[in-house]
């Protein structure tokens, strides 16, 4: 009924109004004047009312049947719509349930994907951290190995340099020692040679002096003295350069030796550096027999 009222409110209103009018005419028998200026007979009015009442009843019955039919159709439509609505609701519910299930499945899958991605990222991060740590460990070990190699190389180079320096020092010392030995040997040889030369020159000088010496009377054969003679290069005697360092005890013998020296000049002396040994010459004058 409410559905009919909602769909056709005007038809329902007209039907209700019609029923009210029918009841009103049946109770009060009011006459219906279409044209007030003409008077209608009473019989005709009654007859018209009867005819109108039948028609109204038929019409009311038809309206009731039609209304019942409309109500039945409305009920069936309502039921169909309700079933359709329920089906739509069920379909919607199922779709919503499916959507929620799909969303839940998708959310779980996304959650699982994110968890897997996070696990992989964490594994990758750990692997990368481990790789970096291993690379750093290897780099540190390599740096340490290189530093140790460098240290050993520097120590070896230092050891070799020190050994070379010590060898060079030893070689220098050996060379110096050898040079010193050679120099000493040369000096010794030179000294020996000089000594031989000096002895030879001294012997010659003694012979010169002795050839120019005159033995004084009453002088013993065992007399001797040490005389010092100052010479200049070439063998000349410096004036006043003859003196008796150790006398013989016989003044005449000593004076004869001094006179013989002056007389023998110039004495035979070497030249060059060897002359320095004759610049202040000391002679042990002991004449041969």
C-alpha positions as CSV (number, residue, x, y, z in Angstrom):
1,X,0.0,0.0,0.0
2,X,2.8,2.4,0.9
3,X,4.5,1.5,-2.3
4,X,1.4,2.3,-4.3
5,X,1.0,5.6,-2.4
6,X,4.5,6.5,-3.2
7,X,4.2,5.6,-6.8
8,X,0.7,7.1,-7.5
9,X,-0.3,9.4,-4.7
10,X,-2.9,11.3,-7.0
11,X,-4.7,8.1,-7.9
12,X,-5.0,7.0,-4.3
13,X,-6.2,10.5,-3.3
14,X,-8.9,10.4,-6.1
15,X,-10.1,6.9,-5.0
16,X,-10.4,8.0,-1.4
17,X,-12.3,11.1,-2.4
18,X,-14.6,9.1,-4.6
19,X,-15.5,6.7,-1.7
20,X,-16.1,9.6,0.6
21,X,-18.5,11.2,-2.0
22,X,-20.4,7.9,-2.5
23,X,-20.9,7.5,1.2
24,X,-22.0,11.1,1.5
25,X,-24.6,10.7,-1.3
26,X,-25.9,7.4,0.2
27,X,-26.4,8.9,3.6
28,X,-27.8,12.3,2.9
29,X,-29.3,11.9,-0.5
30,X,-28.2,15.2,-1.6
31,X,-29.2,16.2,-5.1
32,X,-26.6,16.9,-7.6
33,X,-27.5,20.0,-9.6
34,X,-25.5,20.4,-12.7
35,X,-27.7,23.3,-13.8
36,X,-29.3,25.2,-10.9
37,X,-31.5,27.4,-13.1
38,X,-33.7,24.3,-14.2
39,X,-35.7,22.4,-11.8
40,X,-35.5,18.6,-12.0
41,X,-38.4,16.3,-11.0
42,X,-38.0,14.4,-7.7
43,X,-38.5,11.0,-9.3
44,X,-35.9,11.5,-11.8
45,X,-33.4,12.6,-9.2
46,X,-34.0,9.5,-7.1
47,X,-33.6,7.3,-10.2
48,X,-30.4,9.1,-11.1
49,X,-29.1,8.6,-7.7
50,X,-29.8,4.8,-7.8
51,X,-28.2,4.5,-11.2
52,X,-25.2,6.5,-10.0
53,X,-24.9,4.3,-6.9
54,X,-24.8,1.1,-8.9
55,X,-22.3,2.6,-11.2
56,X,-20.3,3.8,-8.2
57,X,-20.4,0.4,-6.7
58,X,-19.3,-1.2,-9.9
59,X,-16.7,1.3,-10.3
60,X,-15.7,0.9,-6.7
61,X,-15.5,-2.9,-7.1
62,X,-13.5,-2.4,-10.3
63,X,-11.3,0.1,-8.5
64,X,-10.9,-2.3,-5.6
65,X,-10.1,-5.2,-8.0
66,X,-7.7,-2.9,-9.9
67,X,-6.3,-1.7,-6.6
68,X,-6.0,-5.2,-5.4
69,X,-4.3,-6.2,-8.6
70,X,-2.1,-3.2,-8.4
71,X,-1.3,-4.1,-4.8
72,X,-0.6,-7.7,-5.8
73,X,1.6,-6.5,-8.6
74,X,3.2,-4.0,-6.3
75,X,3.7,-6.8,-3.8
76,X,5.2,-9.0,-6.5
77,X,7.3,-6.2,-7.7
78,X,8.4,-5.4,-4.2
79,X,9.2,-9.0,-3.7
80,X,11.1,-9.1,-7.0
81,X,12.8,-5.9,-6.1
82,X,13.5,-7.2,-2.6
83,X,14.9,-10.4,-4.1
84,X,16.8,-8.4,-6.6
85,X,18.0,-6.1,-3.9
86,X,19.0,-9.1,-1.7
87,X,20.7,-10.6,-4.7
88,X,22.4,-7.3,-5.4
89,X,23.3,-7.0,-1.7
90,X,24.5,-10.6,-1.7
91,X,26.5,-10.0,-4.9
92,X,27.8,-6.8,-3.4
93,X,28.6,-8.6,-0.1
94,X,30.3,-11.4,-2.0
95,X,32.1,-8.8,-4.1
96,X,33.0,-6.9,-1.0
97,X,34.1,-10.1,0.7
98,X,36.1,-11.0,-2.4
99,X,37.5,-7.5,-2.6
100,X,38.4,-7.7,1.1
101,X,39.9,-11.2,0.6
102,X,41.8,-10.0,-2.4
103,X,42.9,-6.9,-0.6
104,X,43.9,-9.0,2.4
105,X,45.7,-11.5,0.1
106,X,47.3,-8.6,-1.7
107,X,48.2,-6.9,1.6
108,X,49.6,-10.2,2.9
109,X,51.4,-10.7,-0.4
110,X,52.7,-7.1,-0.2
111,X,53.6,-7.6,3.4
112,X,55.4,-10.8,2.4
113,X,57.1,-9.0,-0.5
114,X,58.2,-6.2,1.7
115,X,59.4,-8.7,4.4
116,X,61.3,-10.6,1.6
117,X,62.6,-7.3,0.2
118,X,63.7,-6.3,3.7
119,X,65.2,-9.7,4.3
120,X,67.1,-9.5,1.0
121,X,68.1,-5.9,1.7
122,X,69.3,-6.9,5.2
123,X,71.1,-9.9,3.7
124,X,72.6,-7.6,1.0
125,X,73.6,-5.0,3.6
126,X,75.2,-7.7,5.8
127,X,76.9,-9.2,2.7
128,X,78.1,-5.8,1.7
129,X,79.3,-5.0,5.2
130,X,81.0,-8.3,5.4
131,X,82.6,-7.7,1.9
132,X,83.8,-4.3,3.0
133,X,85.1,-5.6,6.3
134,X,86.9,-8.4,4.4
135,X,88.2,-5.9,1.9
136,X,89.4,-3.7,4.7
137,X,91.0,-6.6,6.5
138,X,92.8,-7.6,3.3
139,X,93.8,-4.0,2.6
140,X,95.1,-3.7,6.2
141,X,96.9,-7.0,5.9
142,X,98.3,-5.9,2.5
143,X,99.3,-2.5,3.9
144,X,100.9,-4.3,6.9
145,X,102.7,-6.7,4.6
146,X,103.9,-3.9,2.4
147,X,105.0,-1.9,5.5
148,X,106.8,-5.0,6.8
149,X,108.4,-5.6,3.4
150,X,109.4,-2.0,3.2
151,X,110.7,-2.1,6.8
152,X,112.7,-5.2,6.0
153,X,113.9,-3.7,2.7
154,X,115.0,-0.5,4.5
155,X,116.6,-2.6,7.2
156,X,118.4,-4.7,4.6
157,X,119.4,-1.6,2.7
158,X,120.6,-0.1,5.9
159,X,122.4,-3.3,6.8
160,X,124.0,-3.4,3.3
161,X,124.9,0.3,3.5
162,X,126.4,-0.2,6.9
163,X,128.2,-3.3,5.7
164,X,129.4,-1.4,2.7
165,X,130.4,1.5,4.9
166,X,132.2,-0.8,7.2
167,X,133.8,-2.6,4.2
168,X,134.8,0.8,2.8
169,X,136.2,1.8,6.2
170,X,138.0,-1.4,6.5
171,X,139.3,-1.1,3.0
172,X,140.3,2.5,3.7
173,X,141.9,1.4,7.0
174,X,143.6,-1.4,5.2
175,X,144.6,0.9,2.4
176,X,145.8,3.4,4.9
177,X,147.6,0.7,6.9
178,X,149.1,-0.6,3.7
179,X,150.0,2.9,2.6
180,X,151.4,3.5,6.1
181,X,153.4,0.2,5.9
182,X,154.6,1.1,2.5
183,X,155.4,4.6,3.6
184,X,157.2,3.3,6.7
185,X,158.9,0.7,4.5
186,X,159.8,3.5,2.0
187,X,160.9,5.7,4.9
188,X,162.8,2.8,6.4
189,X,164.4,2.0,3.0
190,X,165.0,5.7,2.4
191,X,166.4,6.0,5.9
192,X,168.5,3.0,5.5
193,X,169.6,4.3,2.1
194,X,170.1,7.8,3.6
195,X,172.0,6.2,6.4
196,X,174.2,4.3,4.0
197,X,174.6,7.5,2.0
198,X,175.3,9.5,5.1
199,X,177.8,6.9,6.3
200,X,179.4,6.9,2.9
201,X,179.6,10.7,2.8
202,X,180.8,10.8,6.5
203,X,183.5,8.2,5.6
204,X,184.5,10.3,2.6
205,X,184.5,13.5,4.8
206,X,186.6,11.8,7.5
207,X,189.0,10.7,4.8
208,X,189.2,14.3,3.5
209,X,189.8,15.6,7.0
210,X,192.3,12.9,7.7
211,X,194.2,13.6,4.5
212,X,194.5,17.3,5.5
213,X,195.4,16.5,9.1
214,X,198.8,16.8,10.5
215,X,199.5,14.7,13.6
216,X,201.0,17.0,16.3
217,X,204.2,15.9,18.1
218,X,203.9,14.0,21.2
219,X,200.2,12.9,20.5
220,X,199.3,9.4,21.3
221,X,197.9,7.0,18.7
222,X,194.8,6.3,20.7
223,X,193.5,9.9,20.8
224,X,190.1,10.9,19.4
225,X,187.6,13.7,19.7
226,X,184.1,14.7,18.6
227,X,184.1,17.7,16.4
228,X,181.0,19.6,15.2
229,X,181.1,21.3,11.8
230,X,178.5,23.7,10.4
231,X,178.3,23.5,6.7
232,X,176.4,25.2,3.8
233,X,175.2,23.6,0.6
234,X,178.2,22.7,-1.5
235,X,180.3,21.6,1.5
236,X,181.9,24.9,2.6
237,X,182.4,25.4,6.3
238,X,180.7,28.3,7.9
239,X,183.3,30.7,9.4
240,X,183.8,29.8,13.0
241,X,181.6,26.8,12.4
242,X,184.1,24.2,13.7
243,X,184.1,23.3,17.4
244,X,185.2,20.5,19.6
245,X,182.2,18.9,21.4
246,X,184.3,16.3,23.2
247,X,187.9,16.9,23.4
248,X,190.6,14.2,23.4
249,X,192.4,15.7,26.4
250,X,195.2,16.9,24.2
251,X,194.8,20.5,23.2
252,X,197.3,20.3,20.3
253,X,195.4,17.2,19.0
254,X,192.1,19.0,19.1
255,X,193.5,22.2,17.4
256,X,195.0,20.0,14.7
257,X,191.6,18.5,14.0
258,X,189.9,21.9,13.7
259,X,192.7,23.1,11.3
260,X,192.3,19.9,9.2
261,X,188.6,20.5,8.8
262,X,189.0,24.1,7.5
263,X,191.8,22.9,5.3
264,X,189.7,20.0,3.8
265,X,186.8,22.3,2.9
266,X,184.8,22.3,0.8
267,X,183.8,18.9,2.1
268,X,182.0,16.4,-0.1
269,X,178.3,16.6,0.9
270,X,175.1,15.3,-0.8
271,X,172.7,17.7,-2.4
272,X,169.0,18.0,-1.9
273,X,167.1,17.0,1.2
274,X,169.9,14.7,2.4
275,X,172.1,17.7,2.9
276,X,170.1,18.6,6.0
277,X,171.8,15.8,7.8
278,X,175.1,17.5,7.1
279,X,174.2,21.1,8.0
280,X,175.3,20.4,11.6
281,X,177.7,17.5,11.2
282,X,179.1,15.7,14.2
283,X,182.2,13.6,13.6
284,X,184.0,11.2,15.8
285,X,187.5,11.9,14.6
286,X,189.8,9.0,15.4
287,X,192.6,8.8,12.9
288,X,193.8,5.5,11.6
289,X,197.3,4.4,12.3
